[in-house]
Amino acid sequence: MSEQDKWCYEVPGKLEVPYRYFAGEFGSKFLVALRDQAKILGCKCPKCGKVFIPPRSNCEQCFVKITDWVEIGPKGKVVSFCVVRYKEPYLPVEPPFVMALIRLKGADSDLTHLLSEVDPAQVKIGMEVEPVFSDSRKASILDIKYFKPAV
Ligand SMILES: [Zn+2]
């Protein structure tokens, strides 16, 4: 052990810090529409017409400022998915559960969310799904409780 290593001992520890953050102009509008109207909003690029969700302030293709909002979904299709077999402390579900990449009708990007009310073995890419909104919405992405197979 060198003289330098002798004075480089790391102390293991765990730190939990309560915090809040500003969702930003676009994130706030998206979350308030979920909470107050149970509507899913995307934003539309004025140049290329692509609709983004989650909403963003600038188009990733054209680099122009986005100002237009459109209601999208509520139905969509599963683009990809995985079966999660471990507990995620920030999600209100027990494993195994399905996380899906969902392309909502009218959107050009995908939303990642829980997929429920279906046996994980029965989930298919291309499956049509629809949101189930929470009864007590709080301006959180979990105001969409989960998606389920569309009827
Ligand atoms: Zn664009």
Boltz pocket constraint, residues with backbone or C-beta under 6 A from the ligand:
constraints:
  - pocket:
      binder: B
      contacts: [[A, 45], [A, 46], [A, 47], [A, 48], [A, 49], [A, 50], [A, 59], [A, 60], [A, 61], [A, 62], [A, 63], [A, 64]]
      max_distance: 6.0
